[in-house]
Amino acid sequence: MEQRAFGKTGLQTSLLGFGGFHLLEIPLSEASYLLNKYLDEGGNYIETAASYGKGESERKIGQSIASRREEYILATKCGDRGKQACAESLDRSLQNLQTDYVDLFIMHGVGTMADLDQILAPDGALAAAEEAVAAGKVRHISISMHGQPDVLIRALKEYPFDAVMTTINYYDHFNFPEIQDVLVPLAEEKGVAVILMKPVADGLLWRSAPEAFRYAFSQPVSVVVAGINNRELLDLDLDLAENFTPMTAAEMDDLYASAIELGDYVCRQCDLCLPCPEGVPITEIFALEGYFDRQMFDGRVGDAADYALRQRLRFWFNNKDMAQARYADLAVKADACTACGVCTPKCPYDIDIIRKLSIADYKLAAKEIF
């Protein structure tokens, strides 16, 4: 399996990383099989979090592969924001993982500027992480969040993190474009490793796993972390990693145009629908809809399982309030649309823009009906 430089840390990570959240869904015996086979096949990046089952994921990892500790790069996460709580969390994690150090300690799910302020404060979690580095309990410090990346962009500008963990997949590329347009180039500039999570968009892209993983592996990242909870899934992920060939820019464009999950509802932000005669900032509104619910609710019910999955995932990143606040600040909103129809024929993806504007306004303005 291909290995890549992990930023400027000197570490080399396997292309496919093993995410520990879904170990909660299976017994220890099966977790042990999956983790050991992953290592046997050349994988070397294993990641979990203190909050996954209140340490259950960590304990399964520790009991399964602690005897092979020198064979893998181990990462865990801490969601505590204060120094003392973070230090105590790390010590519990080390005990659970049956090790005296982790290679990577990740500030977990830092989703607001207030969270970041707490972490960066003199009595914040980062101070505990720095003391842990000095004590040999931690080798490198990272930060993560889900969705809109403003917090991570600021974090990389204010502190020399060794790695950043973020969502990248071909579906959310159009919901959070700043990740690939701003955050990833900033990380590259600073020599910060990028950990890609959610390559199949929390499961939304399950029907298109080969394309989703190939797209993810083709990004300028150090490792692609996938949740694995059964043998068939492990074998598929390993095969995709071991037989990976980079996706060309033309192939990515084709995927953006034809992916069934994007369909005729998700805005590709091409701006070809502009200008609007009424001054409606169409693509900006659809970008805010992406923040709101990842453009997953489209007012149509087809396949019941797909609908249920989208309903479960649409608010996964908790950016709803931010999206509505930014929409409220727009000088011209979607309800200024007069349904003149000028925009719709211009869309190369056959999006019914007038209908979509109505749905976006319903979401972002908290209307009672659409």
HELIX and SHEET records of a PDB file:
HELIX    1   1 PHE A   21  GLU A   25  5                                   5    
HELIX    2   2 LEU A   28  ASP A   40  1                                  13    
HELIX    3   3 GLU A   56  ILE A   65  1                                  10    
HELIX    4   4 ALA A   66  GLU A   71  5                                   6    
HELIX    5   5 LYS A   83  LEU A   97  1                                  15    
HELIX    6   6 MET A  113  LEU A  120  1                                   8    
HELIX    7   7 ALA A  125  ALA A  135  1                                  11    
HELIX    8   8 ASP A  150  GLU A  158  1                                   9    
HELIX    9   9 ASP A  172  PHE A  174  5                                   3    
HELIX   10  10 GLU A  178  GLU A  178  1                                   1    
HELIX   11  11 ILE A  179  LEU A  183  3                                   5    
HELIX   12  12 VAL A  184  LYS A  190  1                                   7    
HELIX   13  13 ALA A  201  GLY A  203  5                                   3    
HELIX   14  14 TRP A  206  SER A  208  5                                   3    
HELIX   15  15 ALA A  209  PHE A  217  1                                   9    
HELIX   16  16 ARG A  231  GLU A  242  1                                  12    
HELIX   17  17 ALA A  249  SER A  258  1                                  10    
HELIX   18  18 ILE A  282  ASP A  293  1                                  12    
HELIX   19  19 ALA A  304  LEU A  313  1                                  10    
HELIX   20  20 LYS A  320  ALA A  328  1                                   9    
HELIX   21  21 ALA A  334  ALA A  336  5                                   3    
HELIX   22  22 THR A  344  LYS A  346  5                                   3    
HELIX   23  23 ILE A  353  LEU A  364  1                                  12    
SHEET    1   A 2 GLN A   3  ALA A   5  0                                        
SHEET    2   A 2 GLN A  12  SER A  14 -1                                        
SHEET    1   B 9 LEU A  16  GLY A  19  0                                        
SHEET    2   B 9 TYR A  45  GLU A  47  1                                        
SHEET    3   B 9 ILE A  73  CYS A  78  1                                        
SHEET    4   B 9 VAL A 102  MET A 107  1                                        
SHEET    5   B 9 VAL A 138  SER A 144  1                                        
SHEET    6   B 9 ALA A 163  THR A 167  1                                        
SHEET    7   B 9 ALA A 193  MET A 197  1                                        
SHEET    8   B 9 VAL A 223  GLY A 227  1                                        
SHEET    9   B 9 LEU A  16  GLY A  19  1                                        
END                                                                             
